[in-house]
Amino acid sequence: MKTIKEILDAKGRDVCSIGPEETVHEALRLMAEKELGALVVIQDGKVKGLLSERDYARKMILKGRTSLKTKVREIMTQKVVCATLKHSAEEVMALMTEKRIRHLPIIEEKQVVGLVSIGDLVKAIISDQQFVIEQLEKYITS
């Protein structure tokens, strides 16, 4: 089973972030520009929250707010669940499933070093399973 470090080594460690005082409109612009489903909210080098498309849908659209006037801090998820580079894809997937979240910041020495999505984990697990299948097929046919 792959570790989160291996997944980030393959995927890349770029993390797009935004400050809590920025507008939701600016956050959405950045998410659209980078084709992202979530942004880590960072202030003074510390994770303060996570802003996802789900937050926008539930806390903006359904409540009739406007993205030009609403601050990120008003709708971000404040209780952010995190993992480390040492966790396995399977452990992180179980955590994400239990907490019903789709994006998870990866922390190392109190710094955000990556962000994984449920899609990243599914891709890694399928890749591992495909490798095992190929090895079993070689074993059986040799």
C-alpha positions as CSV (number, residue, x, y, z in Angstrom):
1,M,0.0,0.0,0.0
2,K,1.3,3.4,-1.0
3,T,2.0,6.1,1.6
4,I,0.8,9.7,1.2
5,K,4.4,10.7,0.6
6,E,4.6,8.4,-2.4
7,I,1.2,9.7,-3.7
8,L,2.4,13.3,-3.3
9,D,5.8,12.5,-4.9
10,A,3.9,11.3,-8.0
11,K,1.1,13.9,-8.0
12,G,3.1,17.0,-6.9
13,R,3.0,19.0,-3.7
14,D,1.7,22.3,-4.9
15,V,-0.9,23.6,-2.5
16,C,-3.1,26.5,-3.4
17,S,-4.2,28.5,-0.4
18,I,-6.1,31.7,0.4
19,G,-6.4,33.9,3.4
20,P,-9.5,34.0,5.6
21,E,-10.1,37.7,4.9
22,E,-10.2,37.3,1.1
23,T,-13.6,37.2,-0.6
24,V,-15.3,34.0,-1.6
25,H,-15.4,35.5,-5.1
26,E,-11.6,35.6,-5.1
27,A,-11.4,32.0,-3.8
28,L,-13.8,30.8,-6.5
29,R,-11.8,32.6,-9.2
30,L,-8.6,30.8,-7.9
31,M,-10.3,27.4,-7.7
32,A,-11.6,27.8,-11.3
33,E,-8.3,29.0,-12.6
34,K,-6.4,26.1,-11.1
35,E,-9.2,23.6,-11.6
36,L,-9.4,22.8,-7.9
37,G,-12.2,21.5,-5.7
38,A,-10.8,23.1,-2.5
39,L,-8.3,25.6,-1.1
40,V,-6.4,25.5,2.2
41,V,-7.1,28.6,4.2
42,I,-3.9,29.8,5.8
43,Q,-3.1,32.8,8.0
44,D,0.3,33.6,9.5
45,G,1.6,30.2,8.2
46,K,-1.1,28.2,10.0
47,V,-4.0,26.2,8.7
48,K,-7.2,28.1,9.7
49,G,-9.6,26.2,7.6
50,L,-10.5,24.6,4.3
51,L,-12.8,26.0,1.6
52,S,-14.4,23.5,-0.7
53,E,-17.0,23.6,-3.5
54,R,-19.3,21.9,-1.0
55,D,-18.9,24.8,1.5
56,Y,-19.8,27.2,-1.3
57,A,-22.9,25.2,-2.4
58,R,-24.2,24.7,1.2
59,K,-23.2,28.0,2.8
60,M,-23.5,30.5,0.0
61,I,-26.0,29.5,-2.7
62,L,-28.5,27.9,-0.3
63,K,-28.4,30.9,2.1
64,G,-28.6,33.6,-0.6
65,R,-25.2,35.1,0.1
66,T,-23.1,37.0,-2.4
67,S,-19.6,35.9,-3.1
68,L,-18.3,39.5,-3.7
69,K,-19.2,40.5,-0.1
70,T,-18.7,37.3,1.9
71,K,-15.3,36.6,3.4
72,V,-13.7,33.1,3.2
73,R,-13.7,32.9,7.0
74,E,-17.5,33.1,7.1
75,I,-18.0,29.9,5.1
76,M,-14.8,27.8,5.4
77,T,-14.7,24.6,7.3
78,Q,-12.9,25.4,10.5
79,K,-12.3,22.0,12.0
80,V,-9.8,20.7,9.5
81,V,-8.8,17.1,9.6
82,C,-5.2,16.5,8.5
83,A,-2.8,13.6,7.9
84,T,1.0,13.2,7.5
85,L,3.3,11.9,4.9
86,K,3.6,8.6,6.8
87,H,0.0,7.6,6.6
88,S,-1.0,5.0,4.0
89,A,-3.6,5.7,1.3
90,E,-5.8,3.1,3.0
91,E,-5.6,4.9,6.4
92,V,-6.4,8.3,4.8
93,M,-9.2,6.9,2.8
94,A,-10.8,5.4,5.9
95,L,-10.4,8.7,7.7
96,M,-11.9,10.6,4.8
97,T,-14.8,8.2,4.6
98,E,-15.4,8.3,8.4
99,K,-15.4,12.1,8.5
100,R,-17.2,12.5,5.1
101,I,-14.6,14.8,3.6
102,R,-13.2,14.9,0.1
103,H,-10.0,16.9,0.6
104,L,-7.3,16.4,3.3
105,P,-4.3,18.7,3.9
106,I,-1.0,16.9,4.6
107,I,1.0,18.3,7.4
108,E,4.7,17.8,8.2
109,E,6.4,19.8,11.0
110,K,3.3,22.1,11.4
111,Q,3.5,23.1,7.7
112,V,1.1,22.1,4.9
113,V,3.2,20.0,2.4
114,G,0.4,18.8,0.2
115,L,-3.3,18.2,-0.3
116,V,-4.9,14.9,-1.3
117,S,-8.4,14.3,-2.6
118,I,-10.5,11.2,-2.5
119,G,-9.8,10.9,-6.2
120,D,-6.1,10.8,-5.6
121,L,-6.5,8.0,-3.2
122,V,-8.8,6.0,-5.4
123,K,-6.3,6.3,-8.3
124,A,-3.4,5.2,-6.0
125,I,-5.3,2.2,-4.7
126,I,-6.4,1.1,-8.1
127,S,-2.8,1.4,-9.3
128,D,-1.7,-0.8,-6.4
129,Q,-4.4,-3.4,-7.2
130,Q,-3.5,-3.4,-10.9
131,F,0.1,-4.1,-10.0
132,V,-0.9,-7.0,-7.7
133,I,-3.1,-8.5,-10.4
134,E,-0.3,-8.3,-13.0
135,Q,2.1,-10.0,-10.6
136,L,-0.4,-12.8,-9.9
137,E,-1.1,-13.3,-13.6
138,K,2.7,-13.6,-14.3
139,Y,3.0,-16.1,-11.4
140,I,0.1,-18.2,-12.6
141,T,1.2,-18.3,-16.3
142,S,4.9,-19.0,-15.6
